[in-house]
């Protein structure tokens, strides 16, 4: 799956005086089902950013890997997952963000899911 978009953000407490940003992004997602048991998803995202009033250009690249598996118990469905993400920022010329997440989604009915 490919996703393209445009974002605009600013600081809230001073109506954008201390921070503003416009950016466009490009994402590539791939999902692989292994033995009909484990789903592996990866995402590569590039952000092309213009920061502040002077429009200083920078870019970010982020990569995320997610592993999940559905477990069913009677009418209850649980999907435990693990995610890892790291990001490179051209302003710092370094990988400066790491994130690891684990958790589970619970489906109590076809209409109600909790994470």
Backbone bond lengths (Angstrom), bond angles and torsions (degrees), N, CA, C in turn:
res aa  C-N    CA-C-N  psi(-1)  N-CA   C-N-CA  omega(-1)  CA-C   N-CA-C  phi
1 X - - - 1.447 - - 1.523 108.07 -
2 X 1.293 116.03 140.90 1.464 122.21 176.93 1.523 107.92 -120.31
3 X 1.332 114.92 137.60 1.461 120.81 -179.62 1.534 108.14 -132.38
4 X 1.326 116.78 135.64 1.456 122.66 178.74 1.516 107.25 -129.31
5 X 1.340 117.24 141.70 1.451 118.07 -178.61 1.513 113.52 -159.05
6 X 1.315 114.91 178.53 1.465 124.27 -179.38 1.522 107.42 -135.40
7 X 1.328 116.68 134.29 1.465 122.07 179.47 1.519 110.14 -128.21
8 X 1.310 114.85 149.60 1.458 120.73 174.56 1.519 106.77 -138.98
9 X 1.331 116.97 130.80 1.459 120.50 -178.49 1.511 111.60 -142.45
10 X 1.329 114.82 161.07 1.466 121.07 178.26 1.509 109.27 -158.62
11 X 1.312 115.73 163.33 1.456 119.99 175.56 1.527 108.53 -68.48
12 X 1.338 115.37 145.27 1.462 119.67 -174.38 1.520 113.40 -91.01
13 X 1.324 116.93 -35.05 1.462 119.17 -171.94 1.526 113.36 -71.57
14 X 1.338 118.49 -21.73 1.461 120.43 -179.01 1.531 112.60 -128.92
15 X 1.312 116.53 26.09 1.462 124.26 177.81 1.527 112.83 54.44
16 X 1.324 116.92 38.58 1.455 121.65 174.54 1.512 116.01 89.24
17 X 1.316 118.35 4.66 1.470 120.15 -177.62 1.527 111.96 -67.44
18 X 1.336 118.52 -36.13 1.467 119.90 -177.14 1.523 113.25 -91.79
19 X 1.345 118.41 -21.75 1.463 119.80 179.99 1.515 110.75 -157.79
20 X 1.330 115.69 132.27 1.464 120.86 171.85 1.521 107.48 -146.64
21 X 1.340 114.95 151.20 1.455 120.63 -176.89 1.523 109.33 -154.16
22 X 1.323 115.75 140.05 1.455 121.42 166.79 1.523 106.46 -124.36
23 X 1.304 116.24 143.17 1.463 118.73 -178.39 1.519 110.38 -153.36
24 X 1.300 114.23 153.76 1.452 120.83 169.57 1.523 106.33 -116.93
25 X 1.314 116.62 153.16 1.458 118.64 -177.72 1.521 110.64 -139.62
26 X 1.314 112.81 159.25 1.452 122.62 178.40 1.525 106.55 -135.55
27 X 1.333 117.46 126.31 1.465 121.94 179.61 1.523 110.28 -123.34
28 X 1.304 114.52 142.66 1.455 121.12 173.28 1.521 107.51 -124.52
29 X 1.333 117.33 122.32 1.465 123.09 179.90 1.526 109.05 -113.42
30 X 1.307 115.30 141.75 1.463 120.42 173.10 1.522 107.93 -138.74
31 X 1.324 116.12 136.19 1.463 122.13 179.55 1.518 108.56 -125.35
32 X 1.333 115.54 134.82 1.458 121.43 -178.40 1.523 107.95 -128.80
33 X 1.321 116.59 123.96 1.460 122.34 176.54 1.528 107.98 -96.37
34 X 1.318 115.73 121.73 1.463 121.09 -177.82 1.523 109.49 -104.82
35 X 1.338 116.12 119.91 1.471 123.76 178.23 1.527 113.34 53.15
36 X 1.336 118.11 29.96 1.468 122.50 -177.85 1.525 112.81 55.28
37 X 1.331 117.27 25.05 1.465 120.91 -176.71 1.522 111.60 -123.55
38 X 1.314 117.42 -52.60 1.461 122.90 -172.96 1.532 109.16 -113.96
39 X 1.330 115.80 132.81 1.456 121.33 177.03 1.521 108.54 -105.76
40 X 1.324 116.13 125.34 1.460 121.68 176.77 1.522 107.04 -111.66
41 X 1.323 115.79 126.91 1.466 121.52 179.67 1.517 108.35 -122.26
42 X 1.322 116.02 138.28 1.452 118.25 171.66 1.519 108.97 -132.82
43 X 1.329 114.09 151.77 1.457 120.64 -177.93 1.521 108.35 -138.57
44 X 1.314 115.35 134.54 1.453 121.96 172.37 1.520 106.65 -117.98
45 X 1.327 116.84 125.29 1.461 120.98 -177.31 1.520 109.34 -127.84
46 X 1.323 115.84 133.39 1.459 122.50 174.35 1.512 108.56 -115.91
47 X 1.333 116.30 128.30 1.462 122.70 175.88 1.521 108.27 -110.68
48 X 1.332 117.20 129.22 1.452 122.65 175.15 1.523 106.00 -109.72
49 X 1.344 116.68 110.17 1.457 121.68 -165.39 1.525 112.75 -115.04
50 X 1.339 115.00 145.46 1.454 122.76 171.25 1.524 106.00 -123.16
51 X 1.334 116.22 113.13 1.460 121.57 -169.47 1.521 110.50 -109.18
52 X 1.330 115.31 136.36 1.458 122.28 175.29 1.510 113.74 77.91
53 X 1.333 115.10 179.88 1.463 121.30 -178.54 1.521 112.28 -67.86
54 X 1.342 116.75 -29.99 1.463 119.41 -179.23 1.524 112.67 -83.72
55 X 1.338 117.95 -6.08 1.458 122.20 175.87 1.507 114.81 68.52
56 X 1.331 117.25 38.15 1.464 121.44 177.95 1.532 109.62 -57.45
57 X 1.341 116.95 125.61 1.461 121.51 -177.31 1.534 110.70 -85.01
58 X 1.316 115.82 137.75 1.465 122.29 170.35 1.520 107.59 -151.51
59 X 1.308 115.66 169.35 1.459 119.34 177.32 1.518 109.54 -140.10
60 X 1.313 114.13 155.52 1.468 121.88 175.59 1.508 108.49 -128.41
61 X 1.314 115.68 146.75 1.460 122.00 171.41 1.525 106.50 -125.08
62 X 1.320 115.79 130.41 1.466 120.30 -179.49 1.518 109.56 -128.90
63 X 1.315 114.91 138.76 1.462 120.79 178.29 1.523 108.25 -125.23
64 X 1.347 116.23 131.57 1.471 121.04 179.32 1.524 109.36 -128.37
65 X 1.309 115.67 136.85 1.461 123.34 175.74 1.518 107.57 -121.80
66 X 1.347 116.67 131.78 1.469 121.41 -179.41 1.526 109.11 -131.87
67 X 1.327 115.38 137.26 1.460 122.46 176.33 1.518 107.63 -123.41
68 X 1.335 117.22 130.30 1.470 120.73 180.00 1.525 110.22 -146.17
69 X 1.324 113.44 157.93 1.468 120.44 179.72 1.523 108.92 -148.81
70 X 1.327 117.10 133.82 1.462 120.98 178.49 1.521 110.30 -84.64
71 X 1.323 115.63 135.12 1.468 123.10 176.33 1.524 106.82 -124.12
72 X 1.341 117.51 124.44 1.461 121.43 -178.78 1.524 110.11 -110.10
73 X 1.325 114.93 133.70 1.461 123.21 173.51 1.523 107.46 -130.92
74 X 1.300 116.76 104.94 1.471 123.27 -175.65 1.521 110.58 53.56
75 X 1.341 118.27 -116.53 1.464 121.98 -179.56 1.525 112.76 -93.02
76 X 1.307 117.89 2.67 1.459 122.59 -177.72 1.527 109.60 -102.44
77 X 1.312 116.12 131.08 1.461 121.50 177.09 1.523 108.35 -117.31
78 X 1.327 116.96 128.85 1.455 122.75 178.44 1.527 108.45 -121.88
79 X 1.323 116.33 139.09 1.458 121.25 178.19 1.528 108.28 -126.56
80 X 1.353 117.02 89.14 1.460 118.89 174.85 1.530 109.97 -68.51
81 X 1.339 116.15 145.60 1.458 120.01 -178.12 1.522 111.06 -143.97
82 X 1.328 114.83 157.86 1.461 123.64 171.65 1.521 106.63 -133.24
83 X 1.346 116.21 136.37 1.456 121.35 179.04 1.518 109.32 -131.18
84 X 1.302 116.08 143.67 1.457 121.83 171.99 1.510 108.34 -134.11
85 X 1.342 117.17 137.35 1.462 120.95 -179.69 1.521 109.33 -140.44
86 X 1.324 115.76 141.08 1.459 120.44 173.55 1.519 108.21 -136.66
87 X 1.343 115.66 153.83 1.449 119.02 -176.14 1.512 113.04 -141.37
88 X 1.316 114.72 143.34 1.462 122.99 175.95 1.522 108.16 -105.53
89 X 1.353 117.34 136.89 1.460 122.63 178.83 1.524 108.18 -123.75
90 X 1.324 116.86 124.55 1.464 120.71 -177.39 1.528 112.77 -67.13
91 X 1.334 118.37 -22.85 1.470 119.71 178.24 1.517 111.31 -64.44
92 X 1.329 116.49 -32.82 1.466 121.17 -178.48 1.528 111.83 -104.61
93 X 1.337 116.70 -7.86 1.460 123.07 -177.10 1.526 111.20 51.02
94 X 1.327 115.51 46.07 1.469 120.66 -176.61 1.526 110.40 -160.05
95 X 1.311 114.31 159.55 1.472 120.44 167.57 1.514 105.63 -75.98
96 X 1.311 116.70 113.00 1.464 119.86 -172.02 1.522 114.36 -121.79
97 X 1.324 117.67 4.12 1.470 119.76 177.97 1.514 110.13 -136.24
98 X 1.299 114.46 133.51 1.462 122.55 174.49 1.519 107.04 -132.61
99 X 1.309 116.10 140.34 1.463 119.30 176.93 1.527 108.19 -145.55
100 X 1.311 117.01 131.89 1.460 122.84 173.94 1.521 107.32 -125.02
101 X 1.327 116.14 133.18 1.458 121.86 -177.80 1.519 108.76 -135.78
102 X 1.309 115.48 141.39 1.458 120.90 172.26 1.522 107.71 -137.87
103 X 1.313 115.99 151.36 1.458 119.49 -179.50 1.510 110.68 175.87
104 X 1.323 115.40 -161.78 1.452 120.45 -179.57 1.514 109.49 -153.98
105 X 1.318 115.57 144.59 1.464 122.62 170.92 1.518 107.31 -101.04
106 X 1.332 116.47 137.76 1.465 121.59 178.72 1.514 109.20 -119.32
107 X 1.331 116.96 129.65 1.463 121.94 176.55 1.524 107.64 -110.76
108 X 1.333 116.22 113.80 1.459 121.57 179.57 1.525 111.52 -88.55
109 X 1.320 115.44 -23.72 1.469 122.34 177.45 1.533 106.50 -157.97
110 X 1.318 118.17 170.25 1.473 118.35 177.90 1.524 113.91 -60.63
111 X 1.334 118.41 -18.85 1.459 121.69 -177.37 1.510 114.89 -104.77
112 X 1.343 119.09 -8.17 1.463 120.22 -175.36 1.525 109.43 -130.55
113 X 1.345 114.85 118.81 1.465 121.80 178.52 1.511 108.25 -129.13
114 X 1.325 117.58 137.73 1.456 123.21 179.75 1.526 109.27 -122.22
115 X 1.331 116.90 140.09 1.473 121.15 175.91 1.500 109.58 -114.90
